[in-house]
């Protein structure tokens, strides 16, 4: 330092640490005896201070501990300077329950680290207690899995018109609930994610909690086979990511029981509740609900079959009679969604290989008509040839003019099959052994 200086700032020191400092005077090659002193840095404050499980009489404070080893933390809280309370907790603590609070009151909280006789800077937060019996209380998360959680709470004593539940990170989800409810099941959550939850009655202060979902081998499964490898053995609706984590998720129906499971269902007919006589736009994007009758969409089918070589299974049922057709090769070509299918085995007979190498046609888009415009004549969207041996998207319950839901090799062309499912999974997939 310069001869005239009498001060020097020291940076990048560790919090809560002791440093010995020596100062000597230098003249040419001569040095004076050192003047020594001991400098002790203040401990750093804890971080991420927040209040959860806020009720009319209490709140739980949570924080991340200081980096430095500290003796204790000093917590000061109150609704004003005249009503402040101070408590000390162990330096190993990361939470503190506050009780005896007043309802509908905003509290300001500070926390600081203490080491020896030194006290560091403070972290702070504020929260507002609920209005006594006017709001829900004791919000908690139970049975947390990678994609679901059960929320429970004590309903308001005085009946409110509704409850507003918000959860998530970005963007937040909001659900309006009946005020008499005491629990709500969250679904379609992201694995390994932290969720902050708030619940409030009309005009009241919120009660809050948070939880972190569990992790999965495939947190963003590309199809139902990866979901099966995640340990999910129950059939149902699942979000898959055929274009990866950053791609748009697709809600699909997973068949986890048939032939080892892991099948991504992309078509179902069962009751005629959904009209399948539609145009190109609908068949491209998909329609219906995966929980009932639906068509997943040609765009999604292409994305799924372009990931890896797929096999196809077609399940057909009529009352107590059930048959299937399985194909070791199944893919769609991007241009006009041409079908490539082969390698038949099964009990239904082969009515689909006839349609291989054919492009998809709908009532408003038939690029290669034969004598007749097949999609218009046979009331569906399909890979028509001249015209069909299979017509699984035909008119439900129609048993004449070859217009029904048809698989010729099984029931002929004048019988409309009451139940069909088309599903795919990777051809190389080996289902896990179940205990």
Buried (B, 14 or more C-beta within 10 A) or exposed (E): EEEEEEEEEEEEEEBBBEEEEEEEEEEEEEEEEEEEEEEEBBBBBBEEBBBBBBBBBBBBBBBEBBBBBBBBBBBBBBBEEEEBEEEEBEBEBBEBEBEEBEBBBEBBBBBBBBBEEBBBEBBEBEBBBBBBEBBBBEBBBEEBBBBBBBBBBBBBEEEBEBBBBBBBEEEEBEEEBEBEBEEBEBEEBBBEBEBBBBBBBEEBBBBBBBBEBBEBEBBBBBBBBBBBBBEBBEBBBBBBBBBEEEEEBBBBBBBBEBBBBBBBBBBBBBEBEBEBBBEBEBBBEBBBEBEEBBBBBBBBBBBBBBEBEBBBBBBBBBEEEEBBBBBBBBBBBEEBBBBBBBBBEBEBBBBBBBBBBBBBBBBBBBEEBEEEBBBBBBBBBBBBBEBBBBBBBBBBEBBEEBBBBBBBBBBEBBBBBBBBBBBBBBBEBEBEEEE
